[in-house]
């Protein structure tokens, strides 16, 4: 089975951003997917300096583009990084966010790979409101945010789930990205009206029974979700814990030494920004490992699939 047909990585050509390019090479080598690496140039910004550069502004833009092409070609040709994969080099001019997403749409990328660190636009891309905008607009693509150097394939996956359809897609996508990895399914719960009951003075033993019933219900739903996503009972470890989803995801990442968190992005239109801020954005900001965000995307299909 060929999990991914097209992978696109974006880089600002800085040393920290190379981790994303290298992870893309690792995934492409393992899956046989066609791999493209792009660098977006904001050459129009040079025009604002025309008053000082005069006619030299055209020459400066040309030199910047030529230097970028040489740097990207050198990066992709490095046998220490490319794992024998011949990647397509793309240099594009325009606002980085819009340019990256336009290219991902144009090639119908199954996976968009970004570095969490960089010298210029990549740093801004993964911080603040821009991250939310990218994840919102990239709803047709899975987005892999790379934070660590890719020394090996992903070994331990943490997948927070809430039993929605996007949780099932996250599991399916994760299995195809890292078929040999250990999978931990995490559901963090707080029993309905728990805070109000505690405030009302409900006794501790009653609250404990209430939480135990909520936990059993969550375990039942997790088993059903795993089955729907094609997981047998021995294919994953279930984790149902009491507490907030954001905090528990980070705590379990560290406790289990996970190297990838796979999380489903929820919400549409006006509410989506708020939902990104509550869980996905927190995990992006606070996790130490890489993060794969799954939105309204279908898992990659093998050639000849009817789906």
PyMOL commands that set and color helices and strands:
alter all, ss='L'
color gray80, all
select helices_A, chain A and resi 18-31+44-47+50-53+56-77+79-82+96-106+121-125+128-137+165-177+194-199+204-228+233-235+245-256+270-286
alter helices_A, ss='H'
color red, helices_A
select strands_A, chain A and resi 6-10+34-41+88-93+111-115+142-146+156-160+182-189+237-242+260-264+290-294
alter strands_A, ss='S'
color yellow, strands_A
deselect
rebuild
show_as cartoon
